[in-house]
Structures are given as structure tokens and as C-alpha cells.
């Protein structure tokens, strides 16, 4: 769990550092929304609800391209 929090923090800063707290929160919310949608049966080219798998899914977040 703490690894997920750290990853979400890094993602938020990488994706929206200049957007302030609200922009960073929206980035995190997008990951959590995607996780819930997958649990409900949506297909985002992954069936995994693991935060790390969602963040590092190819071409979804810029952060994953730098890692």
C-alpha cells in the first residue's frame, strides 16, 4: 500500500507539478477511477487492478515513459 502511495505521488508530480495540488489530485483520481472501472468490467487494455500496472500501462501516463 505504501508503495502505491509513493508511486501515485511521483506520478502526480511528474504529470502535474505545475498544476498545483488540484491538478495533482486529479491525476491521482484518474488512476483510481481507472482502477474502479476495471473492477467493474471495463477494459483499458489491462485487466489488472494493480496501481503499478495501471500507471505503467503503455502510453497512458507520460511518467511511465520516463521510468
LINCOR-V282310 format. One line per field, one symbol per residue. ss: DSSP state (H for helix, E for strand, - for the rest). phi: phi as a letter, one per 20 degrees, with the letter a starting at -180 (. if undefined). psi: psi as a letter, one per 30 degrees, with the letter a starting at -180 (. if undefined). Layout:
ss = ???
phi = ???
psi = ???
//
This chain:
ss = -HHHHHHHHHHHHHHHHHHHHHHHHHHHHHHHHHHHHHH-----------HHHHH------HHHHH-
phi = .ffffffffffgffebgeenffffffffffffffffffgeofddmbdfefgffffefgmecggffef
psi = efeeeeeeeeeeeeeheffaeeeeeeeeeeeeeeeeeeeffljhgkfkgkeeeeegkkgekeefff.
//
